[in-house]
Structures are given as structure tokens and as C-alpha cells.
Amino acid sequence: AEVFGAEFARRLAEAAGNASSAVAGTIDFVAETETFKAAKRATASGLNKAAESVGQSQVVRSAVAKHLGSLTDQANVRVAEKERSEALSRQALDLQRRRLDQHAKDIEE
């Protein structure tokens, strides 16, 4: 703004705003045309058919099955880790309870 002046900067910003509004208006107009709507429907339909076809392919089914198997394996590893952690926690709890019981007996004497 300092090189060209405040008025130049203001007019440039105004022109950019006007251009942006014009583009937005054109996009809105095109989106409402029947040609665009028909193309959108055809594209969506074609993509849906392609997805269904690909989904029925043995390669894709195998890849999905492998991925799900991998996720299952990861979940099983996490379960085993949790079980191991729980067992160690129970051992530590039992040890602390025995110490507490012994301490209570020592105090009573």
C-alpha cells in the first residue's frame, strides 16, 4: 500500500472482490443448468458402477481380507499386551496386600 498509495490498494481490493463475486455467480449459474446436473448424475452413476465392479474383483476382495486380517492381528497383539499387563498388575497388587497384611500383624504385636 505504501509504494502505490492507499487509493490504489483500495481500488485493487475492490476489483478483486468484484471479480470474485462474478466468478461465484458464474459457478452458481453453471451448477443450476440441466447439462451440469445431468453430467453430475452420470458421473455419480458411473463411479457407483465402477466401485461395485471393483468391489467384486477377487484382487480387491483378497486385499480387503488381508487388511482386515492385519487389523485383527494388531488387535490380538494389543489384547495380549493388556492381558500381560493385567497379570503383572495383579501380581503387584497381591504382593502389596501381603505386605500390608504383614505390616498390620507387626503393628498388632
NULOPA-916742 format. One record per residue: residue in three letters; x, z, y of N, C-alpha, C in turn. Coordinates in Angstrom, 1 decimal. Example, Ala and Ser with C-alpha at 12.3 -4.5 7.8 and 13.67 -1.06 7.14 Angstrom:
BEGIN
<tornu = ALA | n.x = 13.2 | n.z = 7.8 | n.y = -5.7 | ca.x = 12.3 | ca.z = 7.8 | ca.y = -4.5 | c.x = 13.2 | c.z = 7.8 | c.y = -3.3>
<tornu = SER | n.x = 12.8 | n.z = 7.1 | n.y = -2.2 | ca.x = 13.7 | ca.z = 7.1 | ca.y = -1.1 | c.x = 12.9 | c.z = 7.9 | c.y = 0.0>
This chain:
BEGIN
<tornu = ALA | n.x = 0.8 | n.z = 0.0 | n.y = -1.2 | ca.x = 0.0 | ca.z = 0.0 | ca.y = 0.0 | c.x = 0.9 | c.z = 0.0 | c.y = 1.2>
<tornu = GLU | n.x = 2.0 | n.z = 0.6 | n.y = 1.2 | ca.x = 2.9 | ca.z = 0.7 | ca.y = 2.4 | c.x = 3.5 | c.z = -0.6 | c.y = 2.8>
<tornu = VAL | n.x = 3.9 | n.z = -1.4 | n.y = 1.8 | ca.x = 4.5 | ca.z = -2.7 | ca.y = 2.0 | c.x = 3.5 | c.z = -3.7 | c.y = 2.7>
<tornu = PHE | n.x = 2.3 | n.z = -3.8 | n.y = 2.1 | ca.x = 1.4 | ca.z = -4.7 | ca.y = 2.6 | c.x = 0.4 | c.z = -4.2 | c.y = 3.6>
<tornu = GLY | n.x = 0.2 | n.z = -2.9 | n.y = 3.6 | ca.x = -0.7 | ca.z = -2.2 | ca.y = 4.5 | c.x = -1.9 | c.z = -1.8 | c.y = 3.8>
<tornu = ALA | n.x = -2.6 | n.z = -0.8 | n.y = 4.4 | ca.x = -3.8 | ca.z = -0.2 | ca.y = 3.7 | c.x = -4.9 | c.z = -1.2 | c.y = 3.7>
<tornu = GLU | n.x = -5.1 | n.z = -2.1 | n.y = 4.7 | ca.x = -6.2 | ca.z = -3.0 | ca.y = 4.7 | c.x = -6.0 | c.z = -4.0 | c.y = 3.5>
<tornu = PHE | n.x = -4.8 | n.z = -4.5 | n.y = 3.3 | ca.x = -4.6 | ca.z = -5.5 | ca.y = 2.2 | c.x = -4.9 | c.z = -4.8 | c.y = 0.9>
<tornu = ALA | n.x = -4.4 | n.z = -3.6 | n.y = 0.7 | ca.x = -4.6 | ca.z = -2.8 | ca.y = -0.5 | c.x = -6.1 | c.z = -2.6 | c.y = -0.8>
<tornu = ARG | n.x = -6.9 | n.z = -2.3 | n.y = 0.3 | ca.x = -8.3 | ca.z = -2.1 | ca.y = 0.2 | c.x = -9.0 | c.z = -3.4 | c.y = -0.3>
<tornu = ARG | n.x = -8.6 | n.z = -4.5 | n.y = 0.3 | ca.x = -9.2 | ca.z = -5.8 | ca.y = 0.0 | c.x = -8.9 | c.z = -6.3 | c.y = -1.4>
<tornu = LEU | n.x = -7.7 | n.z = -6.0 | n.y = -1.8 | ca.x = -7.2 | ca.z = -6.3 | ca.y = -3.2 | c.x = -8.1 | c.z = -5.5 | c.y = -4.2>
<tornu = ALA | n.x = -8.2 | n.z = -4.3 | n.y = -3.9 | ca.x = -9.0 | ca.z = -3.4 | ca.y = -4.8 | c.x = -10.5 | c.z = -3.9 | c.y = -4.9>
<tornu = GLU | n.x = -11.0 | n.z = -4.3 | n.y = -3.7 | ca.x = -12.4 | ca.z = -4.7 | ca.y = -3.7 | c.x = -12.5 | c.z = -6.0 | c.y = -4.5>
<tornu = ALA | n.x = -11.6 | n.z = -7.0 | n.y = -4.3 | ca.x = -11.6 | ca.z = -8.2 | ca.y = -5.0 | c.x = -11.5 | c.z = -8.0 | c.y = -6.5>
<tornu = ALA | n.x = -10.7 | n.z = -7.0 | n.y = -7.0 | ca.x = -10.6 | ca.z = -6.7 | ca.y = -8.4 | c.x = -11.9 | c.z = -6.1 | c.y = -8.9>
<tornu = GLY | n.x = -12.5 | n.z = -5.3 | n.y = -8.1 | ca.x = -13.8 | ca.z = -4.7 | ca.y = -8.5 | c.x = -14.9 | c.z = -5.8 | c.y = -8.6>
<tornu = ASN | n.x = -14.9 | n.z = -6.8 | n.y = -7.7 | ca.x = -15.9 | ca.z = -7.8 | ca.y = -7.8 | c.x = -15.6 | c.z = -8.7 | c.y = -9.0>
<tornu = ALA | n.x = -14.3 | n.z = -9.0 | n.y = -9.3 | ca.x = -14.0 | ca.z = -9.8 | ca.y = -10.5 | c.x = -14.4 | c.z = -9.1 | c.y = -11.7>
<tornu = SER | n.x = -14.2 | n.z = -7.8 | n.y = -11.8 | ca.x = -14.6 | ca.z = -7.0 | ca.y = -13.0 | c.x = -16.1 | c.z = -7.1 | c.y = -13.2>
<tornu = SER | n.x = -16.8 | n.z = -6.9 | n.y = -12.1 | ca.x = -18.3 | ca.z = -7.0 | ca.y = -12.2 | c.x = -18.8 | c.z = -8.3 | c.y = -12.6>
<tornu = ALA | n.x = -18.1 | n.z = -9.4 | n.y = -12.2 | ca.x = -18.5 | ca.z = -10.8 | ca.y = -12.6 | c.x = -18.3 | c.z = -11.0 | c.y = -14.0>
<tornu = VAL | n.x = -17.1 | n.z = -10.5 | n.y = -14.5 | ca.x = -16.8 | ca.z = -10.7 | ca.y = -15.9 | c.x = -17.8 | c.z = -9.9 | c.y = -16.8>
<tornu = ALA | n.x = -18.1 | n.z = -8.6 | n.y = -16.4 | ca.x = -19.0 | ca.z = -7.8 | ca.y = -17.1 | c.x = -20.4 | c.z = -8.5 | c.y = -17.2>
<tornu = GLY | n.x = -20.8 | n.z = -9.1 | n.y = -16.1 | ca.x = -22.1 | ca.z = -9.7 | ca.y = -16.0 | c.x = -22.1 | c.z = -10.9 | c.y = -17.0>
<tornu = THR | n.x = -21.0 | n.z = -11.7 | n.y = -17.0 | ca.x = -20.9 | ca.z = -12.9 | ca.y = -17.9 | c.x = -21.0 | c.z = -12.4 | c.y = -19.4>
<tornu = ILE | n.x = -20.3 | n.z = -11.3 | n.y = -19.7 | ca.x = -20.3 | ca.z = -10.8 | ca.y = -21.1 | c.x = -21.7 | c.z = -10.4 | c.y = -21.4>
<tornu = ASP | n.x = -22.4 | n.z = -9.7 | n.y = -20.6 | ca.x = -23.7 | ca.z = -9.3 | ca.y = -20.8 | c.x = -24.6 | c.z = -10.5 | c.y = -21.1>
<tornu = PHE | n.x = -24.5 | n.z = -11.5 | n.y = -20.2 | ca.x = -25.3 | ca.z = -12.7 | ca.y = -20.3 | c.x = -25.1 | c.z = -13.4 | c.y = -21.7>
<tornu = VAL | n.x = -23.8 | n.z = -13.6 | n.y = -22.0 | ca.x = -23.5 | ca.z = -14.3 | ca.y = -23.3 | c.x = -24.0 | c.z = -13.4 | c.y = -24.5>
<tornu = ALA | n.x = -23.9 | n.z = -12.1 | n.y = -24.4 | ca.x = -24.3 | ca.z = -11.3 | ca.y = -25.5 | c.x = -25.8 | c.z = -11.4 | c.y = -25.8>
<tornu = GLU | n.x = -26.6 | n.z = -11.8 | n.y = -24.8 | ca.x = -28.0 | ca.z = -11.9 | ca.y = -24.9 | c.x = -28.5 | c.z = -13.3 | c.y = -25.3>
<tornu = THR | n.x = -27.6 | n.z = -14.2 | n.y = -25.4 | ca.x = -28.0 | ca.z = -15.6 | ca.y = -25.8 | c.x = -28.3 | c.z = -15.6 | c.y = -27.3>
<tornu = GLU | n.x = -29.3 | n.z = -16.5 | n.y = -27.7 | ca.x = -29.6 | ca.z = -16.7 | ca.y = -29.1 | c.x = -28.5 | c.z = -17.2 | c.y = -29.9>
<tornu = THR | n.x = -27.7 | n.z = -18.0 | n.y = -29.3 | ca.x = -26.5 | ca.z = -18.6 | ca.y = -30.0 | c.x = -25.5 | c.z = -17.5 | c.y = -30.4>
<tornu = PHE | n.x = -25.3 | n.z = -16.6 | n.y = -29.5 | ca.x = -24.4 | ca.z = -15.5 | ca.y = -29.8 | c.x = -25.0 | c.z = -14.5 | c.y = -30.9>
<tornu = LYS | n.x = -26.3 | n.z = -14.3 | n.y = -30.7 | ca.x = -26.9 | ca.z = -13.4 | ca.y = -31.7 | c.x = -26.9 | c.z = -14.0 | c.y = -33.1>
<tornu = ALA | n.x = -27.2 | n.z = -15.3 | n.y = -33.2 | ca.x = -27.1 | ca.z = -16.0 | ca.y = -34.5 | c.x = -25.7 | c.z = -16.0 | c.y = -35.1>
<tornu = ALA | n.x = -24.7 | n.z = -16.2 | n.y = -34.2 | ca.x = -23.4 | ca.z = -16.1 | ca.y = -34.7 | c.x = -23.0 | c.z = -14.7 | c.y = -35.2>
<tornu = LYS | n.x = -23.5 | n.z = -13.7 | n.y = -34.5 | ca.x = -23.2 | ca.z = -12.3 | ca.y = -34.8 | c.x = -23.9 | c.z = -12.0 | c.y = -36.2>
<tornu = ARG | n.x = -25.1 | n.z = -12.5 | n.y = -36.4 | ca.x = -25.8 | ca.z = -12.3 | ca.y = -37.7 | c.x = -25.1 | c.z = -13.0 | c.y = -38.8>
<tornu = ALA | n.x = -24.7 | n.z = -14.2 | n.y = -38.6 | ca.x = -24.0 | ca.z = -15.0 | ca.y = -39.6 | c.x = -22.6 | c.z = -14.3 | c.y = -40.0>
<tornu = THR | n.x = -21.9 | n.z = -13.9 | n.y = -39.0 | ca.x = -20.6 | ca.z = -13.2 | ca.y = -39.2 | c.x = -20.8 | c.z = -11.9 | c.y = -40.0>
<tornu = ALA | n.x = -21.8 | n.z = -11.1 | n.y = -39.6 | ca.x = -22.1 | ca.z = -9.9 | ca.y = -40.3 | c.x = -22.5 | c.z = -10.2 | c.y = -41.8>
<tornu = SER | n.x = -23.3 | n.z = -11.2 | n.y = -42.0 | ca.x = -23.8 | ca.z = -11.5 | ca.y = -43.3 | c.x = -22.6 | c.z = -12.0 | c.y = -44.1>
<tornu = GLY | n.x = -21.8 | n.z = -12.9 | n.y = -43.6 | ca.x = -20.6 | ca.z = -13.4 | ca.y = -44.3 | c.x = -19.6 | c.z = -12.3 | c.y = -44.6>
<tornu = LEU | n.x = -19.4 | n.z = -11.4 | n.y = -43.7 | ca.x = -18.5 | ca.z = -10.3 | ca.y = -44.0 | c.x = -19.1 | c.z = -9.4 | c.y = -45.1>
<tornu = ASN | n.x = -20.4 | n.z = -9.2 | n.y = -45.1 | ca.x = -21.0 | ca.z = -8.4 | ca.y = -46.1 | c.x = -20.9 | c.z = -9.0 | c.y = -47.5>
<tornu = LYS | n.x = -21.1 | n.z = -10.3 | n.y = -47.6 | ca.x = -21.0 | ca.z = -11.1 | ca.y = -48.8 | c.x = -19.5 | c.z = -11.0 | c.y = -49.3>
<tornu = ALA | n.x = -18.6 | n.z = -11.2 | n.y = -48.4 | ca.x = -17.2 | ca.z = -11.1 | ca.y = -48.8 | c.x = -16.8 | c.z = -9.8 | c.y = -49.3>
<tornu = ALA | n.x = -17.3 | n.z = -8.7 | n.y = -48.7 | ca.x = -17.0 | ca.z = -7.4 | ca.y = -49.1 | c.x = -17.6 | c.z = -7.1 | c.y = -50.5>
<tornu = GLU | n.x = -18.8 | n.z = -7.6 | n.y = -50.7 | ca.x = -19.4 | ca.z = -7.4 | ca.y = -52.0 | c.x = -18.6 | c.z = -8.1 | c.y = -53.1>
<tornu = SER | n.x = -18.2 | n.z = -9.4 | n.y = -52.8 | ca.x = -17.4 | ca.z = -10.2 | ca.y = -53.7 | c.x = -16.1 | c.z = -9.5 | c.y = -54.0>
<tornu = VAL | n.x = -15.4 | n.z = -9.1 | n.y = -53.0 | ca.x = -14.1 | ca.z = -8.4 | ca.y = -53.2 | c.x = -14.2 | c.z = -7.1 | c.y = -54.0>
<tornu = GLY | n.x = -15.3 | n.z = -6.4 | n.y = -53.7 | ca.x = -15.6 | ca.z = -5.1 | ca.y = -54.3 | c.x = -15.8 | c.z = -5.3 | c.y = -55.8>
<tornu = GLN | n.x = -16.2 | n.z = -6.5 | n.y = -56.3 | ca.x = -16.5 | ca.z = -6.7 | ca.y = -57.7 | c.x = -15.3 | c.z = -7.2 | c.y = -58.4>
<tornu = SER | n.x = -14.2 | n.z = -7.5 | n.y = -57.7 | ca.x = -13.0 | ca.z = -8.1 | ca.y = -58.3 | c.x = -12.3 | c.z = -7.0 | c.y = -59.1>
<tornu = GLN | n.x = -11.8 | n.z = -7.4 | n.y = -60.2 | ca.x = -11.1 | ca.z = -6.4 | ca.y = -61.1 | c.x = -9.9 | c.z = -5.8 | c.y = -60.5>
<tornu = VAL | n.x = -9.2 | n.z = -6.6 | n.y = -59.7 | ca.x = -8.0 | ca.z = -6.1 | ca.y = -59.0 | c.x = -8.3 | c.z = -5.0 | c.y = -58.0>
<tornu = VAL | n.x = -9.4 | n.z = -5.2 | n.y = -57.3 | ca.x = -9.8 | ca.z = -4.2 | ca.y = -56.3 | c.x = -10.3 | c.z = -3.0 | c.y = -57.1>
<tornu = ARG | n.x = -11.1 | n.z = -3.2 | n.y = -58.1 | ca.x = -11.6 | ca.z = -2.0 | ca.y = -58.9 | c.x = -10.4 | c.z = -1.2 | c.y = -59.5>
<tornu = SER | n.x = -9.4 | n.z = -1.9 | n.y = -60.0 | ca.x = -8.3 | ca.z = -1.2 | ca.y = -60.5 | c.x = -7.5 | c.z = -0.4 | c.y = -59.4>
<tornu = ALA | n.x = -7.4 | n.z = -1.1 | n.y = -58.3 | ca.x = -6.7 | ca.z = -0.4 | ca.y = -57.2 | c.x = -7.4 | c.z = 0.8 | c.y = -56.7>
<tornu = VAL | n.x = -8.7 | n.z = 0.7 | n.y = -56.6 | ca.x = -9.5 | ca.z = 1.9 | ca.y = -56.2 | c.x = -9.4 | c.z = 3.0 | c.y = -57.3>
<tornu = ALA | n.x = -9.5 | n.z = 2.6 | n.y = -58.6 | ca.x = -9.4 | ca.z = 3.6 | ca.y = -59.6 | c.x = -8.0 | c.z = 4.3 | c.y = -59.6>
<tornu = LYS | n.x = -7.0 | n.z = 3.5 | n.y = -59.4 | ca.x = -5.6 | ca.z = 4.1 | ca.y = -59.3 | c.x = -5.6 | c.z = 5.1 | c.y = -58.1>
<tornu = HIS | n.x = -6.1 | n.z = 4.7 | n.y = -57.0 | ca.x = -6.1 | ca.z = 5.5 | ca.y = -55.8 | c.x = -6.9 | c.z = 6.8 | c.y = -56.1>
<tornu = LEU | n.x = -8.1 | n.z = 6.7 | n.y = -56.7 | ca.x = -8.9 | ca.z = 7.9 | ca.y = -57.0 | c.x = -8.1 | c.z = 8.8 | c.y = -58.0>
<tornu = GLY | n.x = -7.5 | n.z = 8.2 | n.y = -58.9 | ca.x = -6.7 | ca.z = 8.9 | ca.y = -59.9 | c.x = -5.5 | c.z = 9.7 | c.y = -59.2>
<tornu = SER | n.x = -4.9 | n.z = 9.0 | n.y = -58.3 | ca.x = -3.8 | ca.z = 9.7 | ca.y = -57.5 | c.x = -4.4 | c.z = 10.8 | c.y = -56.7>
<tornu = LEU | n.x = -5.5 | n.z = 10.7 | n.y = -56.1 | ca.x = -6.1 | ca.z = 11.8 | ca.y = -55.3 | c.x = -6.5 | c.z = 12.9 | c.y = -56.3>
<tornu = THR | n.x = -7.0 | n.z = 12.6 | n.y = -57.5 | ca.x = -7.3 | ca.z = 13.6 | ca.y = -58.4 | c.x = -6.0 | c.z = 14.4 | c.y = -58.8>
<tornu = ASP | n.x = -5.0 | n.z = 13.6 | n.y = -59.1 | ca.x = -3.7 | ca.z = 14.3 | ca.y = -59.5 | c.x = -3.2 | c.z = 15.2 | c.y = -58.3>
<tornu = GLN | n.x = -3.3 | n.z = 14.7 | n.y = -57.1 | ca.x = -2.9 | ca.z = 15.6 | ca.y = -56.0 | c.x = -3.7 | c.z = 16.9 | c.y = -55.9>
<tornu = ALA | n.x = -5.0 | n.z = 16.7 | n.y = -56.1 | ca.x = -5.9 | ca.z = 17.9 | ca.y = -56.1 | c.x = -5.6 | c.z = 18.8 | c.y = -57.2>
<tornu = ASN | n.x = -5.3 | n.z = 18.3 | n.y = -58.4 | ca.x = -4.9 | ca.z = 19.1 | ca.y = -59.5 | c.x = -3.6 | c.z = 19.9 | c.y = -59.3>
<tornu = VAL | n.x = -2.7 | n.z = 19.3 | n.y = -58.6 | ca.x = -1.4 | ca.z = 20.0 | ca.y = -58.3 | c.x = -1.7 | c.z = 21.1 | c.y = -57.3>
<tornu = ARG | n.x = -2.6 | n.z = 20.8 | n.y = -56.3 | ca.x = -2.9 | ca.z = 21.9 | ca.y = -55.4 | c.x = -3.6 | c.z = 23.1 | c.y = -56.1>
<tornu = VAL | n.x = -4.5 | n.z = 22.7 | n.y = -57.0 | ca.x = -5.2 | ca.z = 23.8 | ca.y = -57.7 | c.x = -4.2 | c.z = 24.6 | c.y = -58.5>
<tornu = ALA | n.x = -3.3 | n.z = 24.0 | n.y = -59.2 | ca.x = -2.3 | ca.z = 24.7 | ca.y = -60.0 | c.x = -1.4 | c.z = 25.6 | c.y = -59.1>
<tornu = GLU | n.x = -1.1 | n.z = 25.1 | n.y = -57.9 | ca.x = -0.3 | ca.z = 25.9 | ca.y = -56.9 | c.x = -1.1 | c.z = 27.1 | c.y = -56.5>
<tornu = LYS | n.x = -2.4 | n.z = 26.9 | n.y = -56.2 | ca.x = -3.2 | ca.z = 28.0 | ca.y = -55.8 | c.x = -3.4 | c.z = 29.1 | c.y = -57.0>
<tornu = GLU | n.x = -3.5 | n.z = 28.6 | n.y = -58.2 | ca.x = -3.6 | ca.z = 29.5 | ca.y = -59.3 | c.x = -2.4 | c.z = 30.3 | c.y = -59.5>
<tornu = ARG | n.x = -1.2 | n.z = 29.6 | n.y = -59.4 | ca.x = 0.1 | ca.z = 30.3 | ca.y = -59.5 | c.x = 0.2 | c.z = 31.3 | c.y = -58.3>
<tornu = SER | n.x = -0.2 | n.z = 31.0 | n.y = -57.2 | ca.x = -0.1 | ca.z = 31.9 | ca.y = -56.0 | c.x = -1.0 | c.z = 33.1 | c.y = -56.2>
<tornu = GLU | n.x = -2.2 | n.z = 32.8 | n.y = -56.8 | ca.x = -3.2 | ca.z = 33.9 | ca.y = -57.0 | c.x = -2.6 | c.z = 34.9 | c.y = -58.1>
<tornu = ALA | n.x = -2.0 | n.z = 34.3 | n.y = -59.1 | ca.x = -1.4 | ca.z = 35.2 | ca.y = -60.2 | c.x = -0.3 | c.z = 36.1 | c.y = -59.6>
<tornu = LEU | n.x = 0.6 | n.z = 35.5 | n.y = -58.8 | ca.x = 1.6 | ca.z = 36.3 | ca.y = -58.2 | c.x = 1.1 | c.z = 37.3 | c.y = -57.2>
<tornu = SER | n.x = 0.0 | n.z = 37.0 | n.y = -56.5 | ca.x = -0.6 | ca.z = 38.0 | ca.y = -55.6 | c.x = -1.3 | c.z = 39.1 | c.y = -56.4>
<tornu = ARG | n.x = -1.9 | n.z = 38.8 | n.y = -57.5 | ca.x = -2.5 | ca.z = 39.8 | ca.y = -58.4 | c.x = -1.4 | c.z = 40.7 | c.y = -58.9>
<tornu = GLN | n.x = -0.3 | n.z = 40.2 | n.y = -59.3 | ca.x = 0.9 | ca.z = 41.0 | ca.y = -59.8 | c.x = 1.4 | c.z = 41.9 | c.y = -58.7>
<tornu = ALA | n.x = 1.5 | n.z = 41.4 | n.y = -57.5 | ca.x = 2.0 | ca.z = 42.2 | ca.y = -56.4 | c.x = 1.0 | c.z = 43.3 | c.y = -56.1>
<tornu = LEU | n.x = -0.3 | n.z = 43.0 | n.y = -56.2 | ca.x = -1.4 | ca.z = 44.0 | ca.y = -55.9 | c.x = -1.3 | c.z = 45.1 | c.y = -57.0>
<tornu = ASP | n.x = -1.2 | n.z = 44.7 | n.y = -58.2 | ca.x = -1.1 | ca.z = 45.7 | ca.y = -59.3 | c.x = 0.1 | c.z = 46.6 | c.y = -59.1>
<tornu = LEU | n.x = 1.2 | n.z = 46.0 | n.y = -58.8 | ca.x = 2.4 | ca.z = 46.8 | ca.y = -58.5 | c.x = 2.2 | c.z = 47.8 | c.y = -57.4>
<tornu = GLN | n.x = 1.6 | n.z = 47.4 | n.y = -56.3 | ca.x = 1.3 | ca.z = 48.2 | ca.y = -55.2 | c.x = 0.3 | c.z = 49.3 | c.y = -55.5>
<tornu = ARG | n.x = -0.7 | n.z = 49.0 | n.y = -56.4 | ca.x = -1.7 | ca.z = 50.0 | ca.y = -56.8 | c.x = -1.0 | c.z = 51.1 | c.y = -57.7>
<tornu = ARG | n.x = -0.1 | n.z = 50.6 | n.y = -58.6 | ca.x = 0.6 | ca.z = 51.6 | ca.y = -59.4 | c.x = 1.5 | c.z = 52.5 | c.y = -58.5>
<tornu = ARG | n.x = 2.1 | n.z = 51.9 | n.y = -57.5 | ca.x = 3.0 | ca.z = 52.8 | ca.y = -56.6 | c.x = 2.1 | c.z = 53.7 | c.y = -55.9>
<tornu = LEU | n.x = 0.9 | n.z = 53.3 | n.y = -55.4 | ca.x = 0.0 | ca.z = 54.1 | ca.y = -54.7 | c.x = -0.5 | c.z = 55.3 | c.y = -55.5>
<tornu = ASP | n.x = -0.8 | n.z = 54.9 | n.y = -56.8 | ca.x = -1.3 | ca.z = 56.0 | ca.y = -57.7 | c.x = -0.1 | c.z = 57.0 | c.y = -58.0>
<tornu = GLN | n.x = 1.1 | n.z = 56.5 | n.y = -58.2 | ca.x = 2.2 | ca.z = 57.4 | ca.y = -58.4 | c.x = 2.4 | c.z = 58.3 | c.y = -57.2>
<tornu = HIS | n.x = 2.3 | n.z = 57.7 | n.y = -56.0 | ca.x = 2.5 | ca.z = 58.4 | ca.y = -54.7 | c.x = 1.5 | c.z = 59.5 | c.y = -54.6>
<tornu = ALA | n.x = 0.2 | n.z = 59.2 | n.y = -55.0 | ca.x = -0.9 | ca.z = 60.2 | ca.y = -54.9 | c.x = -0.6 | c.z = 61.3 | c.y = -55.9>
<tornu = LYS | n.x = -0.1 | n.z = 61.0 | n.y = -57.1 | ca.x = 0.2 | ca.z = 62.0 | ca.y = -58.0 | c.x = 1.4 | c.z = 62.9 | c.y = -57.5>
<tornu = ASP | n.x = 2.4 | n.z = 62.3 | n.y = -56.9 | ca.x = 3.5 | ca.z = 63.0 | ca.y = -56.4 | c.x = 3.1 | c.z = 64.0 | c.y = -55.3>
<tornu = ILE | n.x = 2.2 | n.z = 63.6 | n.y = -54.5 | ca.x = 1.7 | ca.z = 64.4 | ca.y = -53.4 | c.x = 0.9 | c.z = 65.6 | c.y = -53.9>
<tornu = GLU | n.x = 0.1 | n.z = 65.4 | n.y = -55.0 | ca.x = -0.7 | ca.z = 66.5 | ca.y = -55.6 | c.x = 0.1 | c.z = 67.6 | c.y = -56.2>
<tornu = GLU | n.x = 1.3 | n.z = 67.3 | n.y = -56.6 | ca.x = 2.1 | ca.z = 68.2 | ca.y = -57.3 | c.x = 2.8 | c.z = 69.2 | c.y = -56.4>
